[in-house]
Amino acid sequence: MIGRLNHVAIAVPDLKAATEIYRNTLGAKVSDEVDQPEHGVTTVFIELPNTKIELLGMLGDKSPIAAFLERNPNGGIHHLCYEVPDIKAARDRLTAQGARVLGQGEPKIGAHGKPVLFLHPKDFCGTLVELEEA
């Protein structure tokens, strides 16, 4: 059902500093910062030959990554994003098997302009999983 790994998301306490590490220290191709108000984060994407790294910075005091950064003040891996061909079919199959979809259960438009859903980490080996329609 799942396709390729779209990206690994890393929540960071200082988005500009993290961006500079990837750009200057590692020599990576780094996107501009983009605010994602619907998701409460600012994103930066690092392009790799086989996938992407998404750096997540807080956007506002009610950012959903605030609690994560309180528990992990230096930042860390926040979620993995897998591609699926049909996000609603994937949702229906997963929920029929007992998986929990976070939020209202309806896809939202993600950072790439495509429908996304998040799956409860307790159902996936302690890992927050994002599905993105390819």
GROMACS elastic network, one bead per residue, 0.5 to 0.9 nm:
[ bonds ]
;  ai    aj funct       b0    kb
    1    83     6  0.89809   500
    1    84     6  0.66316   500
    1    85     6  0.81343   500
    1    90     6  0.72405   500
    2     5     6  0.84849   500
    2    82     6  0.61776   500
    2    83     6  0.59369   500
    2    84     6  0.51504   500
    2    85     6  0.80354   500
    2    90     6  0.84191   500
    2   131     6  0.82766   500
    3     6     6  0.85049   500
    3    82     6  0.61717   500
    3    84     6  0.55454   500
    3    85     6  0.77191   500
    3   134     6  0.85118   500
    4    51     6  0.84581   500
    4    81     6  0.87883   500
    4    82     6  0.58823   500
    4    83     6  0.56643   500
    4    84     6  0.81800   500
    5     8     6  0.78433   500
    5    50     6  0.86067   500
    5    51     6  0.65874   500
    5    52     6  0.85273   500
    5    80     6  0.74955   500
    5    81     6  0.60350   500
    5    83     6  0.64434   500
    6    50     6  0.87704   500
    6    51     6  0.56865   500
    6    52     6  0.64119   500
    6    53     6  0.86520   500
    6    80     6  0.79264   500
    6    81     6  0.53830   500
    6    82     6  0.52953   500
    6    83     6  0.60268   500
    6   131     6  0.89238   500
    6   132     6  0.79643   500
    7    45     6  0.88222   500
    7    51     6  0.57283   500
    7    53     6  0.52844   500
    7    54     6  0.63982   500
    7    79     6  0.85990   500
    7    80     6  0.61904   500
    7    81     6  0.52513   500
    7    82     6  0.73008   500
    8    51     6  0.82171   500
    8    52     6  0.66266   500
    8    54     6  0.60290   500
    8    55     6  0.85779   500
    8    77     6  0.71825   500
    8    78     6  0.78056   500
    8    79     6  0.61806   500
    8    81     6  0.62995   500
    9    52     6  0.85936   500
    9    53     6  0.58447   500
    9    55     6  0.58507   500
    9    56     6  0.67839   500
    9    76     6  0.84915   500
    9    77     6  0.58981   500
    9    78     6  0.54300   500
    9    79     6  0.52253   500
    9    80     6  0.61871   500
    9    81     6  0.77040   500
   10    53     6  0.73113   500
   10    54     6  0.60877   500
   10    56     6  0.59144   500
   10    57     6  0.88469   500
   10    75     6  0.69733   500
   10    76     6  0.53228   500
   10    78     6  0.51632   500
   10    79     6  0.72367   500
   11    15     6  0.86046   500
   11    54     6  0.83727   500
   11    55     6  0.59548   500
   11    57     6  0.61938   500
   11    58     6  0.82810   500
   11    65     6  0.69227   500
   11    68     6  0.78149   500
   11    69     6  0.71393   500
   11    72     6  0.89847   500
   11    74     6  0.88149   500
   11    75     6  0.52057   500
   11    76     6  0.55735   500
   11    77     6  0.63186   500
   11    78     6  0.56773   500
   11    79     6  0.88295   500
   12    15     6  0.59308   500
   12    17     6  0.89403   500
   12    18     6  0.69377   500
   12    55     6  0.66618   500
   12    56     6  0.59479   500
   12    57     6  0.56682   500
   12    58     6  0.81325   500
   12    69     6  0.73499   500
   12    73     6  0.82314   500
   12    74     6  0.68059   500
   12    76     6  0.67747   500
   12    77     6  0.89378   500
   13    17     6  0.88115   500
   13    18     6  0.84318   500
   13    56     6  0.85693   500
   13    57     6  0.64882   500
   13    58     6  0.75928   500
   13    69     6  0.67485   500
   13    73     6  0.68120   500
   13    74     6  0.64684   500
   13    75     6  0.59957   500
   14    17     6  0.54801   500
   14    18     6  0.62465   500
   14    19     6  0.86401   500
   14    57     6  0.68025   500
   14    58     6  0.87367   500
   14    75     6  0.88625   500
   15    18     6  0.51193   500
   15    19     6  0.60062   500
   15    20     6  0.86062   500
   15    33     6  0.85740   500
   15    42     6  0.81931   500
   15    43     6  0.83457   500
   15    44     6  0.80415   500
   15    55     6  0.70519   500
   15    56     6  0.70504   500
   15    57     6  0.53079   500
   15    58     6  0.83903   500
   16    19     6  0.50745   500
   16    20     6  0.62603   500
   16    21     6  0.87827   500
   16    33     6  0.87632   500
   16    57     6  0.88643   500
   17    20     6  0.51435   500
   17    21     6  0.63809   500
   17    22     6  0.89307   500
   18    21     6  0.51295   500
   18    22     6  0.65179   500
   18    23     6  0.86494   500
   18    55     6  0.76122   500
   19    22     6  0.53289   500
   19    23     6  0.60461   500
   19    24     6  0.83563   500
   19    30     6  0.72031   500
   19    31     6  0.89075   500
   19    44     6  0.73728   500
   19    45     6  0.89543   500
   19    46     6  0.85213   500
   19    55     6  0.76966   500
   20    24     6  0.54750   500
   20    25     6  0.72535   500
   20    26     6  0.89425   500
   20    30     6  0.89400   500
   21    24     6  0.55242   500
   21    26     6  0.65187   500
   21    27     6  0.83992   500
   21    28     6  0.89599   500
   22    25     6  0.58247   500
   22    27     6  0.62664   500
   22    28     6  0.55522   500
   22    29     6  0.80053   500
   22    30     6  0.73250   500
   22    46     6  0.74885   500
   23    26     6  0.59673   500
   23    29     6  0.64074   500
   23    30     6  0.61134   500
   23    46     6  0.84461   500
   24    27     6  0.52055   500
   24    28     6  0.74702   500
   25    28     6  0.82335   500
   27    30     6  0.89033   500
   28    46     6  0.65201   500
   28    47     6  0.70301   500
   28    48     6  0.75511   500
   29    45     6  0.84552   500
   29    46     6  0.57952   500
   29    47     6  0.56364   500
   29    48     6  0.77045   500
   30    44     6  0.69757   500
   30    45     6  0.58800   500
   30    47     6  0.65020   500
   31    34     6  0.85827   500
   31    43     6  0.88127   500
   31    44     6  0.56074   500
   31    45     6  0.53004   500
   31    46     6  0.64540   500
   31    47     6  0.80236   500
   32    43     6  0.82682   500
   32    44     6  0.60576   500
   32    45     6  0.77796   500
   33    42     6  0.63995   500
   33    43     6  0.55818   500
   33    45     6  0.81702   500
   34    41     6  0.86158   500
   34    42     6  0.54557   500
   34    43     6  0.52878   500
   34    44     6  0.66131   500
   34   111     6  0.83567   500
   35    38     6  0.89530   500
   35    39     6  0.88331   500
   35    40     6  0.79949   500
   35    41     6  0.62482   500
   35    43     6  0.63907   500
   35    59     6  0.71815   500
   35   111     6  0.89889   500
   36    39     6  0.54763   500
   36    40     6  0.60519   500
   36    41     6  0.53718   500
   36    42     6  0.55619   500
   36    43     6  0.71232   500
   36    59     6  0.77816   500
   36   110     6  0.81946   500
   36   111     6  0.68738   500
   37    41     6  0.65090   500
   37    42     6  0.78688   500
   37    59     6  0.70929   500
   37    60     6  0.87442   500
   38    41     6  0.81637   500
   38   108     6  0.86680   500
   38   109     6  0.86600   500
   38   110     6  0.87744   500
   39    42     6  0.85654   500
   39    59     6  0.84897   500
   39    63     6  0.75706   500
   39    64     6  0.74901   500
   39   110     6  0.80688   500
   39   111     6  0.89112   500
   40    57     6  0.87895   500
   40    58     6  0.65871   500
   40    60     6  0.66202   500
   40    61     6  0.87032   500
   40    62     6  0.70406   500
   40    64     6  0.62610   500
   40    65     6  0.80333   500
   41    56     6  0.61077   500
   41    57     6  0.54969   500
   41    60     6  0.78102   500
   41    63     6  0.62729   500
   41    64     6  0.76906   500
   41    65     6  0.76365   500
   42    55     6  0.81349   500
   42    56     6  0.58130   500
   42    58     6  0.61869   500
   42    59     6  0.57502   500
   43    54     6  0.64903   500
   43    55     6  0.56226   500
   43    57     6  0.63881   500
   43    58     6  0.89635   500
   43   111     6  0.76332   500
   44    53     6  0.82444   500
   44    54     6  0.57367   500
   44    55     6  0.51119   500
   44    56     6  0.68560   500
   44    57     6  0.84473   500
   45    52     6  0.64628   500
   45    53     6  0.57040   500
   45    55     6  0.62822   500
   46    51     6  0.87564   500
   46    52     6  0.54930   500
   46    54     6  0.63566   500
   46    55     6  0.78352   500
   47    50     6  0.83520   500
   47    51     6  0.67105   500
   47    53     6  0.67771   500
   47    54     6  0.89217   500
   48    51     6  0.52914   500
   48    52     6  0.54083   500
   48    53     6  0.76306   500
   49    52     6  0.80823   500
   56    65     6  0.80359   500
   56    78     6  0.84997   500
   57    63     6  0.87906   500
   57    65     6  0.78760   500
   58    61     6  0.75817   500
   58    62     6  0.84040   500
   58    63     6  0.55161   500
   58    64     6  0.78778   500
   58    65     6  0.64345   500
   58    66     6  0.67234   500
   59    62     6  0.77237   500
   59    63     6  0.57013   500
   59    64     6  0.89411   500
   60    63     6  0.56355   500
   61    64     6  0.89580   500
   61    66     6  0.74555   500
   62    65     6  0.84409   500
   62    66     6  0.70506   500
   63    66     6  0.54295   500
   63    67     6  0.83558   500
   64    67     6  0.69148   500
   64    68     6  0.78482   500
   65    68     6  0.50447   500
   65    69     6  0.61892   500
   65    70     6  0.86383   500
   65    78     6  0.82523   500
   66    69     6  0.52001   500
   66    70     6  0.62133   500
   66    71     6  0.88066   500
   67    71     6  0.63821   500
   67    72     6  0.84926   500
   68    71     6  0.52724   500
   68    72     6  0.59831   500
   68    73     6  0.81082   500
   68    75     6  0.79276   500
   68    76     6  0.86692   500
   68    78     6  0.78260   500
   69    74     6  0.72622   500
   69    75     6  0.58508   500
   69    76     6  0.82070   500
   70    73     6  0.54734   500
   70    75     6  0.89336   500
   71    75     6  0.87463   500
   72    75     6  0.52662   500
   72    76     6  0.67542   500
   73    76     6  0.85806   500
   75    78     6  0.83858   500
   77    80     6  0.81636   500
   78   127     6  0.80272   500
   78   128     6  0.69272   500
   79   121     6  0.89270   500
   79   127     6  0.63924   500
   79   129     6  0.55871   500
   79   130     6  0.68142   500
   80   127     6  0.74791   500
   80   128     6  0.66477   500
   80   129     6  0.51820   500
   80   130     6  0.60534   500
   80   131     6  0.85189   500
   81   118     6  0.88158   500
   81   128     6  0.87580   500
   81   129     6  0.58898   500
   81   131     6  0.55725   500
   81   132     6  0.68230   500
   82   129     6  0.75418   500
   82   130     6  0.63451   500
   82   131     6  0.50978   500
   82   132     6  0.62276   500
   82   133     6  0.86367   500
   83    87     6  0.86669   500
   83   130     6  0.85557   500
   83   131     6  0.57644   500
   83   133     6  0.56942   500
   83   134     6  0.54450   500
   84    87     6  0.60370   500
   84    90     6  0.70569   500
   84   131     6  0.65056   500
   84   132     6  0.60480   500
   84   133     6  0.50190   500
   84   134     6  0.57195   500
   85    89     6  0.85928   500
   85    90     6  0.82055   500
   85   132     6  0.83767   500
   85   133     6  0.55188   500
   85   134     6  0.53075   500
   86    89     6  0.54332   500
   86    90     6  0.61804   500
   86    91     6  0.86739   500
   86   132     6  0.87222   500
   86   133     6  0.58033   500
   86   134     6  0.76032   500
   87    91     6  0.60506   500
   87    92     6  0.85860   500
   87   107     6  0.75719   500
   87   115     6  0.71550   500
   87   116     6  0.72517   500
   87   117     6  0.77282   500
   87   131     6  0.71195   500
   87   132     6  0.67977   500
   87   133     6  0.52531   500
   87   134     6  0.85380   500
   88    92     6  0.61021   500
   88    93     6  0.85359   500
   88   106     6  0.81479   500
   88   107     6  0.77102   500
   88   133     6  0.88482   500
   89    92     6  0.51192   500
   89    93     6  0.61231   500
   89    94     6  0.85433   500
   90    93     6  0.51759   500
   90    94     6  0.60696   500
   90    95     6  0.85498   500
   90   131     6  0.85316   500
   91    94     6  0.51803   500
   91    95     6  0.60320   500
   91    96     6  0.84162   500
   91    99     6  0.86971   500
   91   101     6  0.74976   500
   91   105     6  0.80521   500
   91   106     6  0.87596   500
   91   117     6  0.80419   500
   91   131     6  0.89209   500
   92    95     6  0.53018   500
   92    96     6  0.60522   500
   92    97     6  0.86597   500
   93    96     6  0.51918   500
   93    97     6  0.64630   500
   93    98     6  0.89758   500
   93    99     6  0.88539   500
   94    97     6  0.50976   500
   94    98     6  0.64695   500
   94    99     6  0.52804   500
   94   100     6  0.77579   500
   94   101     6  0.84719   500
   95   100     6  0.61630   500
   95   101     6  0.73333   500
   96    99     6  0.73696   500
   98   123     6  0.84461   500
   99   119     6  0.72471   500
   99   120     6  0.73749   500
   99   123     6  0.59855   500
   99   124     6  0.85136   500
  100   105     6  0.85191   500
  100   118     6  0.87539   500
  100   119     6  0.58461   500
  100   120     6  0.54946   500
  100   121     6  0.88675   500
  100   122     6  0.87992   500
  100   123     6  0.70880   500
  101   104     6  0.77467   500
  101   105     6  0.54213   500
  101   106     6  0.85327   500
  101   117     6  0.70126   500
  101   118     6  0.59215   500
  101   120     6  0.60794   500
  102   105     6  0.61410   500
  102   106     6  0.89578   500
  102   117     6  0.73719   500
  102   118     6  0.55231   500
  102   119     6  0.56667   500
  102   120     6  0.60765   500
  103   106     6  0.76095   500
  103   117     6  0.84737   500
  103   118     6  0.78942   500
  104   107     6  0.84028   500
  105   117     6  0.73783   500
  105   118     6  0.85821   500
  106   116     6  0.86055   500
  106   117     6  0.71840   500
  107   110     6  0.87812   500
  107   115     6  0.53565   500
  107   116     6  0.51329   500
  107   117     6  0.51865   500
  107   118     6  0.86510   500
  107   132     6  0.89778   500
  108   114     6  0.79804   500
  108   115     6  0.52915   500
  108   116     6  0.54220   500
  108   117     6  0.67289   500
  109   112     6  0.78005   500
  109   113     6  0.55501   500
  109   114     6  0.52119   500
  109   116     6  0.59658   500
  109   117     6  0.88590   500
  110   113     6  0.53584   500
  110   114     6  0.55514   500
  110   115     6  0.59408   500
  110   116     6  0.56327   500
  110   117     6  0.86352   500
  110   132     6  0.78134   500
  111   114     6  0.73926   500
  111   116     6  0.89784   500
  112   115     6  0.85786   500
  112   132     6  0.88872   500
  114   132     6  0.66374   500
  114   133     6  0.61724   500
  114   134     6  0.76107   500
  115   131     6  0.83079   500
  115   132     6  0.58608   500
  115   133     6  0.56526   500
  115   134     6  0.87278   500
  116   130     6  0.66670   500
  116   131     6  0.54061   500
  116   133     6  0.64891   500
  117   129     6  0.83110   500
  117   130     6  0.56110   500
  117   131     6  0.52750   500
  117   132     6  0.68073   500
  118   121     6  0.89082   500
  118   128     6  0.70338   500
  118   129     6  0.56199   500
  118   131     6  0.63199   500
  119   122     6  0.87247   500
  119   123     6  0.75186   500
  119   124     6  0.78594   500
  119   127     6  0.87805   500
  119   128     6  0.61768   500
  119   129     6  0.51675   500
  119   130     6  0.62891   500
  119   131     6  0.78708   500
  120   123     6  0.56496   500
  120   124     6  0.70498   500
  120   126     6  0.83504   500
  120   127     6  0.78183   500
  120   128     6  0.59499   500
  120   129     6  0.71180   500
  121   124     6  0.51602   500
  121   125     6  0.65887   500
  121   129     6  0.67387   500
  122   125     6  0.62007   500
  122   126     6  0.50744   500
  122   127     6  0.72011   500
  122   128     6  0.80539   500
  123   126     6  0.70951   500
  123   127     6  0.81202   500
  123   128     6  0.87577   500
  124   127     6  0.55335   500
  124   128     6  0.71523   500
  124   129     6  0.73629   500
  125   128     6  0.86968   500
